[in-house]
Amino acid sequence: MERKKIYNSLKNIISEKRIVFDESLLEKYYSDESGNRFSFPLLVCHPENEEEIVELIKFSNKEKIPVIPRGRGTGLSGGAIPLYPSIIISTELMDKIIEVDRENFMVTTQPGIITGDLKREVESLELFYPPDPASLDSCSIGGNVAENSGGPSAVKYGTTKDYVKGLKIVTPIGEILKFGGKVRKDATGYNMKDIFIGSEGTLGFITEITFSLLPLPKYSIDLLLAFERIDEASNAVVKIIHSGVFPQTIEFMEKRALEAAKNFLGNQMASQKGEAQLLLRIDGYDREIVDKSIEKIDFISSKLRCVDILVAEDKNFQEKIWKARRSLHDAMVMMSVKREREDVVVPINSLSELIKNLHLLEEKYKIPIITFGHAGDGNVHINILKLKEDDKNFEKNIENVLSEIMEISVKLGGKLSGEHGIGIYKRKYMKLVFSEKEIEIQRNIKKLLDPDNIFNPDKIFL
Ligand SMILES: Cc1cc2nc3c(=O)[nH]c(=O)nc-3n(C[C@H](O)[C@H](O)[C@H](O)COP(=O)(O)OP(=O)(O)OC[C@H]3O[C@@H](n4cnc5c(N)ncnc54)[C@H](O)[C@@H]3O)c2cc1C
């Protein structure tokens, strides 16, 4: 069907003001933050409610035109990128909180709200929605559910899936389903809502989400620990968790990441010491327990070769010690002409083994590999850098480097992605993790919901 004809048909479903047809305005919908393009969006629809989504999806089904749900386009695995000429359905206008239920500690929301806005809104009521992806001020909560996003606080508080209690979904053929609700326990039938969490926009359009909340912690203290050796930093992670202290975050930066941050920040670094640093946040409702946790961490660190400890309680100093970690994305961009980012996850006691193997890969292929990330949950961000435009070695070897990283992670008992998802780029590695049968079962679930394969087709599985 011609683009103009599609446009004319869709005008019967939603106001033409909310359909993007002009090719120059479609630019930003070609890709997500991974930056690659594959095909073009036919047009973009901005529905305001679930009924419009149902009709848009029914139309796509009738005409067999691929349809792609899109939040704010910050994804890193290509989930929102059209692989074929497609209709994009954006949630940008569906950004309202439907209800904050203070008695039940629940919030129900539309999918398009920016995650940080939702967090701030509930915090103003002394309530806490813990998941904190680094992109929280630009991504949507629906995108977070579709990717099962997490952030530094996953060590203590878990990821998005741990808070989703209810979901409303429009299926790929335009039916409305509702799973879960405002209950903290639910043993009624299959745990269906979890199939949609992390399904990367391939099984249905999430139109409403109910999240559980916590009371807002009163105290929050940060620690920066610098270690003489990388394995001692990862040893410390295991020992701290075993001691019964549950930090909200345990972030890891190896020396090369610290050097990159220093080049970016100049003399604004709180500490440059050590082969590796850990950044911890201890939070809680009881000051005495928070103080005792800090004493325990201090004791554990003193038994290892910890060369610097900084404790930050006031906001300014906290900002200062987090600055290096927060600057790493920009620091990597500044020092390279191109980079590949991986977010494999391994059991926490395999972290130093993973990093050792990455250093060997770096030597083998002569490509800089810099790691940092969420040490407390074994999810490491691996940055493979191309430093110069004319560096042919990078292009020649990058595919081998990526494959070896996936193999190493799986061998260590890990997985391909901790938070960014499979999308387009990691489909070819799924066989490392799943047997033929395990893949077939997942494909059959997709087929059952999307018999004509028009809903975000060919993502996750090749
Ligand atoms: C600088 C930076 C830092 C980041 N840090 C983190 C981090 O710390 N942790 C982390 O987990 N991720 C991180 N990300 C990745 C990204 O922000 C998350 O994956 C986020 O959840 C994507 O949300 P979005 O609204 O931008 O979704 P999009 O990119 O628009 O879409 C992502 C996927 O979700 C699907 N989708 C979106 N909305 C819906 C819906 N309503 N129904 C069904 N499917 C839907 C899309 O089809 C697509 O497959 C980071 C990204 C950047 C650029």
The ligand as an SDF file (V2000), in Angstrom:
LIG
                    3D

 53 58  0  0  0  0  0  0  0  0999 V2000
   23.1060    7.1350   27.6640 C   0  0  0  0  0  0  0  0  0  0  0  0
   22.2490    5.9250   27.8620 C   0  0  0  0  0  0  0  0  0  0  0  0
   22.2720    5.2700   29.0730 C   0  0  0  0  0  0  0  0  0  0  0  0
   21.5020    4.1300   29.2670 C   0  0  0  0  0  0  0  0  0  0  0  0
   21.5360    3.5260   30.4770 N   0  0  0  0  0  0  0  0  0  0  0  0
   20.7830    2.4370   30.7040 C   0  0  0  0  0  0  0  0  0  0  0  0
   20.8150    1.7940   31.9800 C   0  0  0  0  0  0  0  0  0  0  0  0
   21.5080    2.2100   32.9050 O   0  0  0  0  0  0  0  0  0  0  0  0
   20.0430    0.6990   32.1410 N   0  0  0  0  0  0  0  0  0  0  0  0
   19.2490    0.2140   31.1360 C   0  0  0  0  0  0  0  0  0  0  0  0
   18.5520   -0.7830   31.3720 O   0  0  0  0  0  0  0  0  0  0  0  0
   19.1950    0.8030   29.9310 N   0  0  0  0  0  0  0  0  0  0  0  0
   19.9360    1.9000   29.6840 C   0  0  0  0  0  0  0  0  0  0  0  0
   19.8900    2.5000   28.4540 N   0  0  0  0  0  0  0  0  0  0  0  0
   19.0530    1.9230   27.3790 C   0  0  0  0  0  0  0  0  0  0  0  0
   17.6210    2.5130   27.2530 C   0  0  0  0  0  0  0  0  0  0  0  0
   17.5300    3.7830   27.8310 O   0  0  0  0  0  0  0  0  0  0  0  0
   16.5910    1.5620   27.8650 C   0  0  0  0  0  0  0  0  0  0  0  0
   16.5580    0.3650   27.1330 O   0  0  0  0  0  0  0  0  0  0  0  0
   15.1640    2.1370   27.9270 C   0  0  0  0  0  0  0  0  0  0  0  0
   14.3320    1.2770   28.6580 O   0  0  0  0  0  0  0  0  0  0  0  0
   14.5340    2.3790   26.5640 C   0  0  0  0  0  0  0  0  0  0  0  0
   13.3710    3.1600   26.7660 O   0  0  0  0  0  0  0  0  0  0  0  0
   12.7540    4.0090   25.5590 P   0  0  0  0  0  0  0  0  0  0  0  0
   11.5030    4.6350   26.0270 O   0  0  0  0  0  0  0  0  0  0  0  0
   13.7610    4.9390   25.0150 O   0  0  0  0  0  0  0  0  0  0  0  0
   12.4270    2.8420   24.5560 O   0  0  0  0  0  0  0  0  0  0  0  0
   12.6810    2.7280   22.9740 P   0  0  0  0  0  0  0  0  0  0  0  0
   14.1300    2.8290   22.6540 O   0  0  0  0  0  0  0  0  0  0  0  0
   11.7640    3.6370   22.2630 O   0  0  0  0  0  0  0  0  0  0  0  0
   12.2080    1.2210   22.7460 O   0  0  0  0  0  0  0  0  0  0  0  0
   12.9060    0.1560   23.3130 C   0  0  0  0  0  0  0  0  0  0  0  0
   12.1170   -1.1430   23.0520 C   0  0  0  0  0  0  0  0  0  0  0  0
   10.9160   -1.1100   23.8050 O   0  0  0  0  0  0  0  0  0  0  0  0
    9.7860   -1.2830   22.9500 C   0  0  0  0  0  0  0  0  0  0  0  0
    8.7110   -0.4630   23.5130 N   0  0  0  0  0  0  0  0  0  0  0  0
    8.7710    0.8350   23.8970 C   0  0  0  0  0  0  0  0  0  0  0  0
    7.5770    1.2120   24.4270 N   0  0  0  0  0  0  0  0  0  0  0  0
    6.7700    0.1400   24.3730 C   0  0  0  0  0  0  0  0  0  0  0  0
    5.4150   -0.1150   24.7550 C   0  0  0  0  0  0  0  0  0  0  0  0
    4.6490    0.8290   25.2970 N   0  0  0  0  0  0  0  0  0  0  0  0
    4.9130   -1.3520   24.5330 N   0  0  0  0  0  0  0  0  0  0  0  0
    5.6640   -2.3470   23.9930 C   0  0  0  0  0  0  0  0  0  0  0  0
    6.9460   -2.1550   23.6090 N   0  0  0  0  0  0  0  0  0  0  0  0
    7.4960   -0.9390   23.7920 C   0  0  0  0  0  0  0  0  0  0  0  0
   10.2590   -0.8850   21.5690 C   0  0  0  0  0  0  0  0  0  0  0  0
    9.5350   -1.5380   20.5380 O   0  0  0  0  0  0  0  0  0  0  0  0
   11.7160   -1.3340   21.6140 C   0  0  0  0  0  0  0  0  0  0  0  0
   11.8050   -2.7000   21.2880 O   0  0  0  0  0  0  0  0  0  0  0  0
   20.6710    3.6390   28.2160 C   0  0  0  0  0  0  0  0  0  0  0  0
   20.6250    4.3210   27.0020 C   0  0  0  0  0  0  0  0  0  0  0  0
   21.4100    5.4360   26.8080 C   0  0  0  0  0  0  0  0  0  0  0  0
   21.3510    6.1270   25.4950 C   0  0  0  0  0  0  0  0  0  0  0  0
  1  2  1  0
  2  3  1  0
  2 52  2  0
  3  4  2  0
  4  5  1  0
  4 50  1  0
  5  6  2  0
  6  7  1  0
  6 13  1  0
  7  8  2  0
  7  9  1  0
  9 10  1  0
 10 11  2  0
 10 12  1  0
 12 13  2  0
 13 14  1  0
 14 15  1  0
 14 50  1  0
 15 16  1  0
 16 17  1  0
 16 18  1  0
 18 19  1  0
 18 20  1  0
 20 21  1  0
 20 22  1  0
 22 23  1  0
 23 24  1  0
 24 25  2  0
 24 26  1  0
 24 27  1  0
 27 28  1  0
 28 29  2  0
 28 30  1  0
 28 31  1  0
 31 32  1  0
 32 33  1  0
 33 34  1  0
 33 48  1  0
 34 35  1  0
 35 36  1  0
 35 46  1  0
 36 37  1  0
 36 45  1  0
 37 38  2  0
 38 39  1  0
 39 40  1  0
 39 45  2  0
 40 41  1  0
 40 42  2  0
 42 43  1  0
 43 44  2  0
 44 45  1  0
 46 47  1  0
 46 48  1  0
 48 49  1  0
 50 51  2  0
 51 52  1  0
 52 53  1  0
M  END
$$$$
